[in-house]
Amino acid sequence: MREKILNYIEHNSRIDMSDLAVILGCDEVTLANELEAMEDEHIICGYPTLINWDKTGVEKVSALIEVRVTPQRGMGFDKVAERIYNYPEVNSVYLISGNCDFMVTLEGRTLREIADFVSDKLSPLDSVLSTKTNFILKKYKDHGTIMAETHRDERELVSP
């Protein structure tokens, strides 16, 4: 049952609990108890809202920062990741495979704000070997949701 609950709320966390209970074939009390248990166990870690900031008029800059590090003895990457994710400016930190060790996501008001964070706070960390900043210019799809407006072909079909 947990997997079914998670699959539904991952894509629609605002679904009405009575509707979800009907879909899952259980009562609302059982559903509420299961959700609360998964929150307590940190299986469910939050209910974020996906916003298309381009449509708000609010200036926001998003960046993906590739970070190469030297893992700390006896702690691996975890201690370095903890130092990075404790900065309030950091949205997420992922340990990844490939040319770098971490992918760090940030949001700021300006390109300069992001650049300053990287040069003043992230790069000077003793375990950090190098960083590479990639600015997000446009989001087409985010968390499974299409962000870009789809354009319909308004031309009329002409047949011979």
C-alpha positions in Angstrom: 0.0 0.0 0.0 2.9 2.4 0.8 4.2 2.2 -2.8 0.8 3.0 -4.2 0.4 6.0 -1.8 3.8 7.3 -2.7 3.2 6.9 -6.5 0.0 9.0 -6.3 1.3 11.8 -4.0 4.6 12.1 -5.7 2.8 13.5 -8.8 -0.1 15.2 -7.0 0.6 16.0 -3.3 -2.6 18.1 -3.2 -4.9 15.2 -4.0 -7.9 15.2 -1.6 -7.4 12.5 1.0 -10.9 11.2 0.6 -10.3 10.8 -3.2 -7.0 9.1 -2.6 -8.6 6.7 -0.1 -11.3 5.8 -2.7 -8.6 5.2 -5.4 -6.6 3.0 -3.0 -9.6 1.2 -1.6 -9.0 2.1 2.0 -10.5 4.4 4.6 -9.2 7.9 5.3 -8.0 7.1 8.8 -5.8 4.3 7.6 -4.5 6.5 4.8 -3.8 9.4 7.3 -2.0 7.0 9.7 0.2 5.6 6.9 1.1 9.1 5.7 2.0 10.2 9.2 4.1 7.1 9.7 6.0 7.7 6.4 6.6 11.3 7.4 7.9 10.2 10.8 10.3 7.7 9.1 11.4 10.4 6.7 10.2 8.5 3.7 8.1 11.5 2.9 10.4 14.5 3.4 8.2 17.3 2.2 5.5 18.5 -0.1 7.2 21.1 -2.4 5.3 23.3 -4.8 6.7 23.5 -8.4 6.6 27.1 -9.6 7.3 28.5 -13.1 9.2 31.6 -12.0 9.5 32.8 -15.6 5.8 33.7 -15.4 5.9 35.6 -12.2 8.0 38.6 -13.1 10.3 37.7 -10.2 14.0 37.6 -11.1 15.5 34.3 -10.2 18.6 32.6 -11.4 19.1 28.9 -11.0 22.5 27.1 -11.3 23.9 23.6 -11.3 27.3 23.5 -9.8 29.6 20.6 -10.5 32.0 20.0 -7.6 35.1 17.8 -7.4 36.2 17.0 -3.9 38.7 15.0 -1.9 36.7 12.7 0.3 37.6 12.9 4.0 39.3 10.0 5.6 36.9 7.7 7.4 33.8 9.7 6.3 33.9 9.5 2.6 31.8 12.1 0.9 29.2 12.4 3.6 31.1 15.0 5.7 31.9 17.2 2.7 28.3 17.0 1.5 27.1 18.0 5.0 29.3 21.1 4.9 27.8 22.1 1.5 24.1 21.3 2.2 24.2 23.3 5.4 24.5 26.6 3.5 21.0 28.1 3.3 21.6 29.1 -0.3 21.9 25.4 -1.4 18.7 23.8 -2.6 20.1 20.3 -3.2 23.3 18.2 -3.2 23.7 15.0 -5.1 26.6 12.5 -5.0 26.9 11.6 -8.7 29.1 9.5 -11.0 31.1 11.0 -13.9 33.6 13.9 -14.1 32.6 15.4 -10.7 31.6 14.1 -7.3 28.6 16.4 -6.4 25.9 18.3 -8.3 24.8 21.3 -6.2 21.7 23.3 -7.1 21.3 26.9 -6.1 18.9 29.8 -6.7 19.7 33.4 -6.4 18.5 36.8 -7.6 21.4 37.4 -10.0 24.3 35.7 -11.8 26.7 37.6 -9.5 25.0 36.3 -6.4 25.5 32.7 -7.5 29.1 33.4 -8.6 29.9 35.1 -5.3 28.5 32.1 -3.4 30.7 29.7 -5.4 33.8 31.8 -5.1 33.4 33.0 -1.5 31.9 30.0 0.2 32.0 26.8 -1.9 35.4 26.9 -3.6 37.4 27.8 -0.5 36.2 24.7 1.4 39.4 22.6 2.1 38.0 19.4 0.4 36.9 21.2 -2.8 39.3 20.6 -5.7 37.3 22.4 -8.4 33.8 23.8 -9.3 32.1 24.4 -12.6 29.0 26.6 -12.7 26.2 25.9 -15.2 23.4 28.4 -15.2 19.9 27.2 -16.1 18.6 29.4 -18.9 15.2 27.9 -19.4 13.3 25.0 -17.8 11.3 22.9 -20.3 10.4 20.1 -17.9 10.9 19.9 -14.2 10.0 17.1 -11.8 8.0 15.4 -14.5 6.0 18.6 -15.3 6.3 20.3 -18.7 7.1 24.0 -18.0 7.4 25.2 -21.6 4.2 26.3 -23.4 3.4 23.9 -26.1 2.7 25.6 -29.4 -0.1 24.4 -31.6 0.1 24.6 -35.3 -2.6 27.1 -36.2 -2.3 26.5 -39.9 -5.3 25.0 -41.7 -4.8 21.6 -43.3 -5.0 21.9 -47.1 -5.8 18.7 -49.0 -5.2 18.3 -52.7 
